[in-house]
Amino acid sequence: MNVLINFAAFQVGWFSSVLGGAKQLPWAGPLAVLAIVALHLYRSDKPQAELKLILACGLIGTVFDSLLVAANWVGYPSGMFSAFMAPYWIIAMWMLFATTLNVSMGWMKGRPWLAAAMGLVAGPLTYIAGHKLGGIEFANQTAALIALGLGWAVMMPALMKLAGHLDGYDSSSLMKQRSTA
């Protein structure tokens, strides 16, 4: 059940963030993310470990997306701190993403090549989806998609490894829940 709740909560947070950013309501996503993160930490066996993972992922994402903004490959219609930094709703999305690493994406742990392949493909696809919904603008789409693919291909295995060290969910309880779901 945790896996289904985690997956559904991520979708709610993702759409709230992207559509909020697109519709000049950049606070909507972080508000939803705050509630989802609170629920995630409440359901966690070790909330301190999960919180460290969430904060680390937020920092990594801030740096990565801010580099894309500073390179003028990606832009956002709202929620910008500065012209060279990712908007706060994107940073919240990175923190939201961290909530999936030990739960609905936990199956990738110990599979760095699979995580890299997923990052290479799924990373850019999520930004393309965000673009189609109006939350992201590509100033240089080709450069952005190459950078996104390569960046996510490197980050996914690293984030999965970090999630293994900062795992706030008891693996045996998740396995039992997965087999009964």
Order of alpha helices (4+ residues) and beta strands (2+ residues): alpha-alpha-alpha-beta-alpha-alpha-beta-alpha-alpha
